[in-house]
Amino acid sequence: MPRWLTTLLCLALPAVAIGMTKAAQPQAQRAVSVVELFTSQGCSSCPTADAVLHSYAQRPDIVALSLSVDYWDYLGWKDTLANPKFTTRQRAYADERGDGRVYTPQVVVNGLVHVIGSSRTEIDRAIAETSQRLTADRIEVVARSDGKTVTIEAGAIPQTSGMTGGTIWLAVVMPSVDVEIRRGENRGRTVTYANVVRDLTPIGMWSGKPTHIELPETAVLQQGQRGAVLLQEGTAGAIVGAAWITGPEH
């Protein structure tokens, strides 16, 4: 385990324990859907999906994330944004669904449904479908920064839900990255990627009780980055709450 992650968890877990004793709930906010695009610079059909994701990244009701996978690197171009943990996440989703479907460009909506990443129609349909399925399970998540400390709050399990707990993830995101691809199926193209995930880290376990986490901002975010918080059933189940970190410079 990286030293920074060990330090981060040591800082976060006591805050979680303290937060569970508090009765305060996060303030109400509009339910947010999460659109995760699994993409690759070595995939000839991915640039269209990358452009589609850019449009979802502009919507306040969507946390749109681009996760680059590494399994097409053998085709002649090593993806400069890929992280093996994103490949692992995509495969975990396929295992959780039970269909084994892993491909690019693939969008996973709210952790539940996968569709072709270049189809706005299918993505919109999946957002509507999963939002309806999650009506009884939505959890309020608030994430904010005062420039020094990132504070994350997650609410309690609703009485209407059958959930028992889950994982709180922090996604470290670059809002926009331009990549000149020099080899492989996309050689000669410059692709602009929106909301590029550079790291995705579990920062706490959620037991269904109101949870409060505080993290030093300099430990998790660097200049030019922003953060998104996801509350997910288990580690690859439904995403029942999400928020961008708001506040100074975010």
Secondary structure as UniProt FT lines:
FT   HELIX           3..19
FT   TURN            20..21
FT   STRAND          33..39
FT   TURN            41..42
FT   TURN            44..45
FT   HELIX           46..57
FT   TURN            60..61
FT   STRAND          62..68
FT   TURN            71..72
FT   HELIX           73..75
FT   TURN            80..81
FT   HELIX           84..97
FT   STRAND          106..109
FT   TURN            110..112
FT   STRAND          113..116
FT   TURN            117..118
FT   HELIX           120..133
FT   TURN            134..137
FT   STRAND          141..145
FT   STRAND          149..154
FT   TURN            159..160
FT   STRAND          166..181
FT   HELIX           184..186
FT   TURN            187..188
FT   STRAND          189..206
FT   STRAND          211..216
FT   HELIX           217..220
FT   TURN            223..224
FT   STRAND          226..234
FT   TURN            235..236
FT   STRAND          239..244
FT   TURN            248..249
//
